């Protein structure tokens, strides 16, 4: 996994939000002085990941941050997943895990599927520096604490203001 202090690889991926497909380019928010929170996960409908994606929606209205979920599923699966669970953040599709590979967060084998993203969270500042990196070896196990807590602490420093973590409950 890419570590804190590394330069974030650029990417452009198709994504969907509110049923509307579009392309999402990391250079757009970073070039505009915004930070990015990237929430990687293997596939849609993983119950231990859904609470983080739903909770991250609390940060959507900020002018200084973009929040994107990224997995290997298609836009069609993303649309159904978002509708079913009330996920409001854009969900991006890295079908062949090429971008996940650039971030070094690819499973060699996940329940019989090769080349799918791991569960990982990155905070990238406007200078392209990774300021927070978290990963889980087992995306089906709920962490003792949401990775959004560590992301919020880092975002407080990156954005220069107190930044609270949304409440996350794993079932």
N, C-alpha and C positions, 0 to 999 in steps of 0.2 A: 504494500500500500504506500502511496505517496505520503510523505511525512510533512509535518509542520515545517514551514520555512521553504518548501519547494515551490517552484513555479507551476501554476496550474496549466495543464494542457487546454488549449482552445478547442472548441467544438461547435458544430451546428447540427442540431437534431430535430426531426419532426416531433411535434407534440400536440396536445389537445387540452383545451380548457373550455368548459361550458359548451361542449359539443362542436367547438370551432377549431379545426386543425390549422397549424401554422408552423413555421420554422423558428427555432430558438437558438440564437447565437450567443455564446458566452461573451464575446467581445462587445456586444451591444451594452449590457448593463455595466460591465467593468470599465469600458471606455467612457461611459457617462458618469463615472465616479461612484457607482453603486457597488455594494458587496453582493455576493451570491451565496446562498445556502443550497447545497446539492445533496439530495436524499436518494441514495442508490438503494435498490432492492431487486431481488431476483425476478420475481413475477408478481402480477397482480393477484389480489385476493389472499395474500398471506396474512393471517389474523394477527400476528405479532408486530406487523409493520403498519397496518392500517391506522392504529391510534396515533402514531407519529405524523402520518400524512394528513390526517384530519386536523390534528392540533396545530400543525404548521400553518394552516390557513389563517390563524390569528395574525400572522405577520404579513399578509398579502397587501394591505393598504399602505405600506411604508414606501416613501419615495427614495429611500437609501438602500433598499434591499430587494432582491428577487429570490423567490423560493421555488425550486423545481424538484419534482420527483422523477427519477430515471430508472427504467427497467428494460428488460429485453422483450417485453410484450408489445403487441401491435397497438396502433391508435384505436382500433375497434375495441380491443380488450380494455384499454385505458378508459375509454368513454363509458363502458358498462360499469367498470370498477368505481369510477368517480361518481356516477349516478347512484349506484347501489349504496355507497358508503358516505356520501356527502363530502367527498374530497374536492376542495375548491382550487388547489394549486395546479398549475400546469403539470401534466404528466408527459414525459418525453420518452421516445422509443429509440433504444439502442439495440436494434434487432440482432446484430451480429456481435455485440459486446466489444466493438472496436474502441469506443470511448472509455468504457469500463476498463479495458485492457491498458489504455494510456494512463489511467489513474491507478492501475495495478490492483483492481478489485474484481477479479473474475474467478469464479469457481471452476476448478478443473472438472468437478463432478458435483452436481447438486440434485440428489434424488433421481439419478439417471439422465440428467440434462447437463451437457457440457457447454461451457462458454456462456454462462449467465452471470450477471453481476452479483457480487456479495452485498450484504447489507452494510452500508457505509454512509457516513455523513462528513461533508467537507464544508468549511467556511472559507471562502476566497475573498480577499480584500480587493479594492480597486486597483492595486498595483500588481495583481495576478499572483499574489503570494497566498499559499495555503496557510491559514492561521489556526485551523482546527481540523483534525483528522481522527475519525473514529470508525472502527469496523468490528463486526461480530463474525466469529467463525461459523455460528449456527443461527441462521435467520429465523428459524422456527422457535428458538428460545427467547423469551422476553428478557430484556436486560433488567438488572436490579434498579437502574435509573435510566430514564429516557436520554438518548444522546442529545436531545434538544436542550437539556440542562447545560451541558458543556458548550453546546453551540451558542446558547444565550449568553453565557459568561464571556465567551470570545467576542461575540457581536457587541457586547457592552464596550469592550476595549476598541474594537475596530471602528465602531460608529461614534464613540466618544460620549455615550450617554447610557444610563441604566437601561437594561434590556431584560425583561422578565421572561422566563420560560413558561410556555403554556402548560396547563395540567394535562398529563397523559396517564391513562389507566389501561393496563394490559389485563385482558381477561384470561 
